[in-house]
Amino acid sequence: AGIFMPKKLTVSSIEIIDDGSNESGYIIIKNKDNNIVSYLGVGKGGRGILTLKNQLGETKINISSNESGGYFKANDLSNQQSVYINN
């Protein structure tokens, strides 16, 4: 067992979505209320994205690639963009 191996892993739902012929797809993690709380994938534009959401399914953090290289975006409690770093 590695040093970073969890002692216990409890997840309500993990889905792997193949979004069709445009080569996009996601790994989606849902909480016990069936809300998406995180996903990692490749969008229709061929860009990778990691999204973290709160327990209600509201997006709080996006990390992705774009034309300039990449960006990091975080939202505050009222779901307004509070931090945006674009490369």
Backbone as XML, in Angstrom:
<?xml version="1.0"?>
<chain id="A" units="angstrom">
  <residue number="1" name="ALA">
    <atom name="N" x="0.848" y="-1.187" z="0.000"/>
    <atom name="CA" x="0.000" y="0.000" z="0.000"/>
    <atom name="C" x="0.882" y="1.234" z="0.000"/>
  </residue>
  <residue number="2" name="GLY">
    <atom name="N" x="0.580" y="2.171" z="-0.874"/>
    <atom name="CA" x="1.344" y="3.405" z="-0.978"/>
    <atom name="C" x="0.997" y="4.370" z="0.133"/>
  </residue>
  <residue number="3" name="ILE">
    <atom name="N" x="1.825" y="5.361" z="0.301"/>
    <atom name="CA" x="1.642" y="6.341" z="1.370"/>
    <atom name="C" x="0.382" y="7.185" z="1.170"/>
  </residue>
  <residue number="4" name="PHE">
    <atom name="N" x="-0.032" y="7.377" z="-0.088"/>
    <atom name="CA" x="-1.193" y="8.211" z="-0.366"/>
    <atom name="C" x="-2.464" y="7.390" z="-0.583"/>
  </residue>
  <residue number="5" name="MET">
    <atom name="N" x="-2.410" y="6.101" z="-0.338"/>
    <atom name="CA" x="-3.592" y="5.262" z="-0.513"/>
    <atom name="C" x="-4.607" y="5.566" z="0.581"/>
  </residue>
  <residue number="6" name="PRO">
    <atom name="N" x="-5.872" y="5.812" z="0.214"/>
    <atom name="CA" x="-6.880" y="6.088" z="1.239"/>
    <atom name="C" x="-7.205" y="4.842" z="2.048"/>
  </residue>
  <residue number="7" name="LYS">
    <atom name="N" x="-7.507" y="5.042" z="3.293"/>
    <atom name="CA" x="-7.928" y="3.937" z="4.152"/>
    <atom name="C" x="-9.342" y="3.516" z="3.781"/>
  </residue>
  <residue number="8" name="LYS">
    <atom name="N" x="-10.163" y="4.510" z="3.376"/>
    <atom name="CA" x="-11.550" y="4.241" z="3.013"/>
    <atom name="C" x="-11.943" y="5.203" z="1.905"/>
  </residue>
  <residue number="9" name="LEU">
    <atom name="N" x="-12.590" y="4.708" z="0.891"/>
    <atom name="CA" x="-13.067" y="5.541" z="-0.212"/>
    <atom name="C" x="-14.560" y="5.294" z="-0.360"/>
  </residue>
  <residue number="10" name="THR">
    <atom name="N" x="-15.354" y="6.338" z="-0.132"/>
    <atom name="CA" x="-16.802" y="6.233" z="-0.271"/>
    <atom name="C" x="-17.262" y="7.246" z="-1.296"/>
  </residue>
  <residue number="11" name="VAL">
    <atom name="N" x="-17.834" y="6.774" z="-2.370"/>
    <atom name="CA" x="-18.322" y="7.628" z="-3.440"/>
    <atom name="C" x="-19.713" y="7.134" z="-3.806"/>
  </residue>
  <residue number="12" name="SER">
    <atom name="N" x="-20.640" y="8.057" z="-3.978"/>
    <atom name="CA" x="-21.999" y="7.655" z="-4.334"/>
    <atom name="C" x="-22.091" y="7.195" z="-5.780"/>
  </residue>
  <residue number="13" name="SER">
    <atom name="N" x="-21.383" y="7.891" z="-6.684"/>
    <atom name="CA" x="-21.499" y="7.541" z="-8.097"/>
    <atom name="C" x="-20.288" y="8.051" z="-8.861"/>
  </residue>
  <residue number="14" name="ILE">
    <atom name="N" x="-19.716" y="7.207" z="-9.683"/>
    <atom name="CA" x="-18.682" y="7.615" z="-10.623"/>
    <atom name="C" x="-19.150" y="7.152" z="-11.996"/>
  </residue>
  <residue number="15" name="GLU">
    <atom name="N" x="-19.221" y="8.082" z="-12.947"/>
    <atom name="CA" x="-19.654" y="7.753" z="-14.297"/>
    <atom name="C" x="-18.556" y="8.128" z="-15.282"/>
  </residue>
  <residue number="16" name="ILE">
    <atom name="N" x="-18.391" y="7.323" z="-16.301"/>
    <atom name="CA" x="-17.487" y="7.643" z="-17.403"/>
    <atom name="C" x="-18.362" y="7.849" z="-18.624"/>
  </residue>
  <residue number="17" name="ILE">
    <atom name="N" x="-18.351" y="9.079" z="-19.157"/>
    <atom name="CA" x="-19.237" y="9.464" z="-20.251"/>
    <atom name="C" x="-18.424" y="9.634" z="-21.532"/>
  </residue>
  <residue number="18" name="ASP">
    <atom name="N" x="-18.780" y="8.895" z="-22.556"/>
    <atom name="CA" x="-18.225" y="9.092" z="-23.889"/>
    <atom name="C" x="-19.243" y="9.944" z="-24.628"/>
  </residue>
  <residue number="19" name="ASP">
    <atom name="N" x="-18.853" y="11.167" z="-24.988"/>
    <atom name="CA" x="-19.804" y="12.121" z="-25.553"/>
    <atom name="C" x="-19.904" y="12.029" z="-27.070"/>
  </residue>
  <residue number="20" name="GLY">
    <atom name="N" x="-19.521" y="10.905" z="-27.645"/>
    <atom name="CA" x="-19.759" y="10.687" z="-29.067"/>
    <atom name="C" x="-18.551" y="10.863" z="-29.959"/>
  </residue>
  <residue number="21" name="SER">
    <atom name="N" x="-18.838" y="11.106" z="-31.220"/>
    <atom name="CA" x="-17.810" y="11.088" z="-32.261"/>
    <atom name="C" x="-16.856" y="12.280" z="-32.203"/>
  </residue>
  <residue number="22" name="ASN">
    <atom name="N" x="-17.177" y="13.314" z="-31.405"/>
    <atom name="CA" x="-16.279" y="14.471" z="-31.338"/>
    <atom name="C" x="-15.135" y="14.253" z="-30.353"/>
  </residue>
  <residue number="23" name="GLU">
    <atom name="N" x="-14.978" y="13.013" z="-29.876"/>
    <atom name="CA" x="-13.872" y="12.626" z="-29.000"/>
    <atom name="C" x="-13.873" y="13.365" z="-27.675"/>
  </residue>
  <residue number="24" name="SER">
    <atom name="N" x="-15.034" y="13.786" z="-27.199"/>
    <atom name="CA" x="-15.114" y="14.384" z="-25.870"/>
    <atom name="C" x="-15.666" y="13.346" z="-24.911"/>
  </residue>
  <residue number="25" name="GLY">
    <atom name="N" x="-15.363" y="13.536" z="-23.653"/>
    <atom name="CA" x="-15.852" y="12.623" z="-22.632"/>
    <atom name="C" x="-15.404" y="13.069" z="-21.260"/>
  </residue>
  <residue number="26" name="TYR">
    <atom name="N" x="-16.030" y="12.516" z="-20.232"/>
    <atom name="CA" x="-15.792" y="12.962" z="-18.869"/>
    <atom name="C" x="-15.819" y="11.804" z="-17.893"/>
  </residue>
  <residue number="27" name="ILE">
    <atom name="N" x="-15.109" y="11.983" z="-16.804"/>
    <atom name="CA" x="-15.283" y="11.166" z="-15.608"/>
    <atom name="C" x="-16.026" y="12.071" z="-14.638"/>
  </residue>
  <residue number="28" name="ILE">
    <atom name="N" x="-17.214" y="11.648" z="-14.208"/>
    <atom name="CA" x="-18.081" y="12.460" z="-13.368"/>
    <atom name="C" x="-18.236" y="11.786" z="-12.014"/>
  </residue>
  <residue number="29" name="ILE">
    <atom name="N" x="-18.114" y="12.569" z="-10.944"/>
    <atom name="CA" x="-18.339" y="12.072" z="-9.594"/>
    <atom name="C" x="-19.545" y="12.802" z="-9.022"/>
  </residue>
  <residue number="30" name="LYS">
    <atom name="N" x="-20.513" y="12.026" z="-8.511"/>
    <atom name="CA" x="-21.727" y="12.591" z="-7.926"/>
    <atom name="C" x="-21.771" y="12.289" z="-6.430"/>
  </residue>
  <residue number="31" name="ASN">
    <atom name="N" x="-22.433" y="13.198" z="-5.682"/>
    <atom name="CA" x="-22.591" y="12.959" z="-4.250"/>
    <atom name="C" x="-23.860" y="12.157" z="-3.982"/>
  </residue>
  <residue number="32" name="LYS">
    <atom name="N" x="-24.181" y="11.956" z="-2.706"/>
    <atom name="CA" x="-25.324" y="11.124" z="-2.334"/>
    <atom name="C" x="-26.650" y="11.709" z="-2.799"/>
  </residue>
  <residue number="33" name="ASP">
    <atom name="N" x="-26.682" y="13.033" z="-3.066"/>
    <atom name="CA" x="-27.899" y="13.688" z="-3.561"/>
    <atom name="C" x="-27.982" y="13.672" z="-5.084"/>
  </residue>
  <residue number="34" name="ASN">
    <atom name="N" x="-27.073" y="12.937" z="-5.724"/>
    <atom name="CA" x="-27.008" y="12.794" z="-7.174"/>
    <atom name="C" x="-26.612" y="14.084" z="-7.888"/>
  </residue>
  <residue number="35" name="ASN">
    <atom name="N" x="-25.973" y="15.018" z="-7.166"/>
    <atom name="CA" x="-25.440" y="16.234" z="-7.780"/>
    <atom name="C" x="-24.000" y="15.992" z="-8.202"/>
  </residue>
  <residue number="36" name="ILE">
    <atom name="N" x="-23.630" y="16.480" z="-9.378"/>
    <atom name="CA" x="-22.240" y="16.372" z="-9.825"/>
    <atom name="C" x="-21.391" y="17.264" z="-8.929"/>
  </residue>
  <residue number="37" name="VAL">
    <atom name="N" x="-20.336" y="16.708" z="-8.320"/>
    <atom name="CA" x="-19.440" y="17.496" z="-7.487"/>
    <atom name="C" x="-18.064" y="17.668" z="-8.123"/>
  </residue>
  <residue number="38" name="SER">
    <atom name="N" x="-17.746" y="16.859" z="-9.112"/>
    <atom name="CA" x="-16.465" y="16.998" z="-9.788"/>
    <atom name="C" x="-16.523" y="16.291" z="-11.136"/>
  </residue>
  <residue number="39" name="TYR">
    <atom name="N" x="-15.825" y="16.876" z="-12.110"/>
    <atom name="CA" x="-15.623" y="16.122" z="-13.341"/>
    <atom name="C" x="-14.296" y="16.490" z="-13.973"/>
  </residue>
  <residue number="40" name="LEU">
    <atom name="N" x="-13.764" y="15.527" z="-14.683"/>
    <atom name="CA" x="-12.489" y="15.648" z="-15.372"/>
    <atom name="C" x="-12.725" y="15.129" z="-16.773"/>
  </residue>
  <residue number="41" name="GLY">
    <atom name="N" x="-12.343" y="15.905" z="-17.772"/>
    <atom name="CA" x="-12.615" y="15.416" z="-19.109"/>
    <atom name="C" x="-12.026" y="16.243" z="-20.218"/>
  </residue>
  <residue number="42" name="VAL">
    <atom name="N" x="-12.479" y="15.923" z="-21.406"/>
    <atom name="CA" x="-12.104" y="16.633" z="-22.617"/>
    <atom name="C" x="-13.397" y="17.116" z="-23.252"/>
  </residue>
  <residue number="43" name="GLY">
    <atom name="N" x="-13.502" y="18.435" z="-23.470"/>
    <atom name="CA" x="-14.713" y="19.011" z="-24.040"/>
    <atom name="C" x="-14.769" y="18.881" z="-25.543"/>
  </residue>
  <residue number="44" name="LYS">
    <atom name="N" x="-15.852" y="19.364" z="-26.120"/>
    <atom name="CA" x="-16.062" y="19.273" z="-27.562"/>
    <atom name="C" x="-15.001" y="20.019" z="-28.354"/>
  </residue>
  <residue number="45" name="GLY">
    <atom name="N" x="-14.368" y="21.035" z="-27.739"/>
    <atom name="CA" x="-13.301" y="21.770" z="-28.402"/>
    <atom name="C" x="-11.945" y="21.096" z="-28.277"/>
  </residue>
  <residue number="46" name="GLY">
    <atom name="N" x="-11.901" y="19.898" z="-27.677"/>
    <atom name="CA" x="-10.645" y="19.169" z="-27.531"/>
    <atom name="C" x="-9.798" y="19.640" z="-26.371"/>
  </residue>
  <residue number="47" name="ARG">
    <atom name="N" x="-10.355" y="20.485" z="-25.521"/>
    <atom name="CA" x="-9.598" y="21.017" z="-24.382"/>
    <atom name="C" x="-9.899" y="20.229" z="-23.122"/>
  </residue>
  <residue number="48" name="GLY">
    <atom name="N" x="-8.882" y="20.017" z="-22.328"/>
    <atom name="CA" x="-9.076" y="19.341" z="-21.047"/>
    <atom name="C" x="-9.653" y="20.293" z="-20.017"/>
  </residue>
  <residue number="49" name="ILE">
    <atom name="N" x="-10.434" y="19.747" z="-19.085"/>
    <atom name="CA" x="-11.006" y="20.569" z="-18.037"/>
    <atom name="C" x="-11.181" y="19.755" z="-16.761"/>
  </residue>
  <residue number="50" name="LEU">
    <atom name="N" x="-10.910" y="20.405" z="-15.635"/>
    <atom name="CA" x="-11.189" y="19.867" z="-14.316"/>
    <atom name="C" x="-12.132" y="20.850" z="-13.645"/>
  </residue>
  <residue number="51" name="THR">
    <atom name="N" x="-13.280" y="20.389" z="-13.202"/>
    <atom name="CA" x="-14.264" y="21.243" z="-12.551"/>
    <atom name="C" x="-14.606" y="20.668" z="-11.184"/>
  </residue>
  <residue number="52" name="LEU">
    <atom name="N" x="-14.599" y="21.541" z="-10.175"/>
    <atom name="CA" x="-15.005" y="21.166" z="-8.825"/>
    <atom name="C" x="-16.241" y="21.975" z="-8.470"/>
  </residue>
  <residue number="53" name="LYS">
    <atom name="N" x="-17.250" y="21.304" z="-7.948"/>
    <atom name="CA" x="-18.512" y="21.945" z="-7.612"/>
    <atom name="C" x="-18.780" y="21.785" z="-6.120"/>
  </residue>
  <residue number="54" name="ASN">
    <atom name="N" x="-19.706" y="22.585" z="-5.575"/>
    <atom name="CA" x="-20.086" y="22.395" z="-4.181"/>
    <atom name="C" x="-21.123" y="21.277" z="-4.081"/>
  </residue>
  <residue number="55" name="GLN">
    <atom name="N" x="-21.621" y="21.015" z="-2.892"/>
    <atom name="CA" x="-22.550" y="19.904" z="-2.688"/>
    <atom name="C" x="-23.877" y="20.088" z="-3.410"/>
  </residue>
  <residue number="56" name="LEU">
    <atom name="N" x="-24.183" y="21.331" z="-3.847"/>
    <atom name="CA" x="-25.411" y="21.593" z="-4.586"/>
    <atom name="C" x="-25.224" y="21.453" z="-6.091"/>
  </residue>
  <residue number="57" name="GLY">
    <atom name="N" x="-23.986" y="21.268" z="-6.515"/>
    <atom name="CA" x="-23.705" y="21.134" z="-7.943"/>
    <atom name="C" x="-23.326" y="22.440" z="-8.615"/>
  </residue>
  <residue number="58" name="GLU">
    <atom name="N" x="-23.100" y="23.516" z="-7.829"/>
    <atom name="CA" x="-22.695" y="24.809" z="-8.390"/>
    <atom name="C" x="-21.193" y="24.820" z="-8.617"/>
  </residue>
  <residue number="59" name="THR">
    <atom name="N" x="-20.756" y="25.237" z="-9.802"/>
    <atom name="CA" x="-19.336" y="25.254" z="-10.126"/>
    <atom name="C" x="-18.597" y="26.249" z="-9.241"/>
  </residue>
  <residue number="60" name="LYS">
    <atom name="N" x="-17.517" y="25.805" z="-8.615"/>
    <atom name="CA" x="-16.691" y="26.661" z="-7.768"/>
    <atom name="C" x="-15.297" y="26.856" z="-8.345"/>
  </residue>
  <residue number="61" name="ILE">
    <atom name="N" x="-14.744" y="25.850" z="-9.012"/>
    <atom name="CA" x="-13.397" y="25.957" z="-9.583"/>
    <atom name="C" x="-13.367" y="25.293" z="-10.948"/>
  </residue>
  <residue number="62" name="ASN">
    <atom name="N" x="-12.800" y="25.978" z="-11.925"/>
    <atom name="CA" x="-12.517" y="25.421" z="-13.245"/>
    <atom name="C" x="-11.026" y="25.584" z="-13.528"/>
  </residue>
  <residue number="63" name="ILE">
    <atom name="N" x="-10.410" y="24.539" z="-13.994"/>
    <atom name="CA" x="-9.039" y="24.589" z="-14.492"/>
    <atom name="C" x="-9.091" y="23.990" z="-15.888"/>
  </residue>
  <residue number="64" name="SER">
    <atom name="N" x="-8.618" y="24.747" z="-16.880"/>
    <atom name="CA" x="-8.743" y="24.252" z="-18.250"/>
    <atom name="C" x="-7.665" y="24.835" z="-19.147"/>
  </residue>
  <residue number="65" name="SER">
    <atom name="N" x="-7.575" y="24.287" z="-20.332"/>
    <atom name="CA" x="-6.703" y="24.833" z="-21.363"/>
    <atom name="C" x="-7.516" y="25.784" z="-22.231"/>
  </residue>
  <residue number="66" name="ASN">
    <atom name="N" x="-6.843" y="26.726" z="-22.870"/>
    <atom name="CA" x="-7.496" y="27.629" z="-23.822"/>
    <atom name="C" x="-6.474" y="28.074" z="-24.868"/>
  </residue>
  <residue number="67" name="GLU">
    <atom name="N" x="-6.831" y="29.038" z="-25.686"/>
    <atom name="CA" x="-5.949" y="29.486" z="-26.768"/>
    <atom name="C" x="-4.612" y="30.016" z="-26.253"/>
  </residue>
  <residue number="68" name="SER">
    <atom name="N" x="-4.615" y="30.578" z="-25.045"/>
    <atom name="CA" x="-3.405" y="31.176" z="-24.479"/>
    <atom name="C" x="-2.573" y="30.182" z="-23.683"/>
  </residue>
  <residue number="69" name="GLY">
    <atom name="N" x="-3.063" y="29.007" z="-23.475"/>
    <atom name="CA" x="-2.341" y="28.010" z="-22.689"/>
    <atom name="C" x="-3.237" y="27.377" z="-21.646"/>
  </residue>
  <residue number="70" name="GLY">
    <atom name="N" x="-3.833" y="28.203" z="-20.776"/>
    <atom name="CA" x="-4.700" y="27.655" z="-19.752"/>
    <atom name="C" x="-5.242" y="28.731" z="-18.833"/>
  </residue>
  <residue number="71" name="TYR">
    <atom name="N" x="-6.189" y="28.353" z="-17.988"/>
    <atom name="CA" x="-6.747" y="29.300" z="-17.036"/>
    <atom name="C" x="-7.202" y="28.588" z="-15.769"/>
  </residue>
  <residue number="72" name="PHE">
    <atom name="N" x="-7.341" y="29.384" z="-14.718"/>
    <atom name="CA" x="-7.883" y="28.944" z="-13.433"/>
    <atom name="C" x="-8.968" y="29.937" z="-13.060"/>
  </residue>
  <residue number="73" name="LYS">
    <atom name="N" x="-10.152" y="29.456" z="-12.733"/>
    <atom name="CA" x="-11.248" y="30.339" z="-12.349"/>
    <atom name="C" x="-11.903" y="29.794" z="-11.092"/>
  </residue>
  <residue number="74" name="ALA">
    <atom name="N" x="-12.141" y="30.671" z="-10.104"/>
    <atom name="CA" x="-12.821" y="30.275" z="-8.871"/>
    <atom name="C" x="-13.981" y="31.222" z="-8.611"/>
  </residue>
  <residue number="75" name="ASN">
    <atom name="N" x="-15.067" y="30.677" z="-8.078"/>
    <atom name="CA" x="-16.253" y="31.464" z="-7.750"/>
    <atom name="C" x="-16.403" y="31.578" z="-6.236"/>
  </residue>
  <residue number="76" name="ASP">
    <atom name="N" x="-16.968" y="32.715" z="-5.775"/>
    <atom name="CA" x="-17.189" y="32.932" z="-4.348"/>
    <atom name="C" x="-18.512" y="32.301" z="-3.901"/>
  </residue>
  <residue number="77" name="LEU">
    <atom name="N" x="-18.910" y="32.581" z="-2.652"/>
    <atom name="CA" x="-20.125" y="31.987" z="-2.091"/>
    <atom name="C" x="-21.384" y="32.359" z="-2.856"/>
  </residue>
  <residue number="78" name="SER">
    <atom name="N" x="-21.415" y="33.549" z="-3.452"/>
    <atom name="CA" x="-22.593" y="33.964" z="-4.217"/>
    <atom name="C" x="-22.495" y="33.546" z="-5.687"/>
  </residue>
  <residue number="79" name="ASN">
    <atom name="N" x="-21.531" y="32.684" z="-5.972"/>
    <atom name="CA" x="-21.306" y="32.120" z="-7.311"/>
    <atom name="C" x="-20.848" y="33.160" z="-8.328"/>
  </residue>
  <residue number="80" name="GLN">
    <atom name="N" x="-20.246" y="34.233" z="-7.856"/>
    <atom name="CA" x="-19.647" y="35.228" z="-8.735"/>
    <atom name="C" x="-18.170" y="34.909" z="-8.903"/>
  </residue>
  <residue number="81" name="GLN">
    <atom name="N" x="-17.624" y="35.179" z="-10.082"/>
    <atom name="CA" x="-16.201" y="34.939" z="-10.318"/>
    <atom name="C" x="-15.387" y="35.787" z="-9.362"/>
  </residue>
  <residue number="82" name="SER">
    <atom name="N" x="-14.542" y="35.153" z="-8.559"/>
    <atom name="CA" x="-13.733" y="35.888" z="-7.598"/>
    <atom name="C" x="-12.247" y="35.866" z="-7.954"/>
  </residue>
  <residue number="83" name="VAL">
    <atom name="N" x="-11.812" y="34.846" z="-8.650"/>
    <atom name="CA" x="-10.414" y="34.745" z="-9.084"/>
    <atom name="C" x="-10.403" y="34.216" z="-10.517"/>
  </residue>
  <residue number="84" name="TYR">
    <atom name="N" x="-9.619" y="34.882" z="-11.365"/>
    <atom name="CA" x="-9.453" y="34.399" z="-12.735"/>
    <atom name="C" x="-7.998" y="34.635" z="-13.105"/>
  </residue>
  <residue number="85" name="ILE">
    <atom name="N" x="-7.294" y="33.559" z="-13.404"/>
    <atom name="CA" x="-5.899" y="33.651" z="-13.831"/>
    <atom name="C" x="-5.817" y="33.013" z="-15.204"/>
  </residue>
  <residue number="86" name="ASN">
    <atom name="N" x="-5.415" y="33.813" z="-16.178"/>
    <atom name="CA" x="-5.344" y="33.351" z="-17.562"/>
    <atom name="C" x="-3.903" y="33.432" z="-18.012"/>
  </residue>
  <residue number="87" name="ASN">
    <atom name="N" x="-3.394" y="32.358" z="-18.570"/>
    <atom name="CA" x="-2.018" y="32.339" z="-19.062"/>
    <atom name="C" x="-1.965" y="32.948" z="-20.437"/>
  </residue>
</chain>
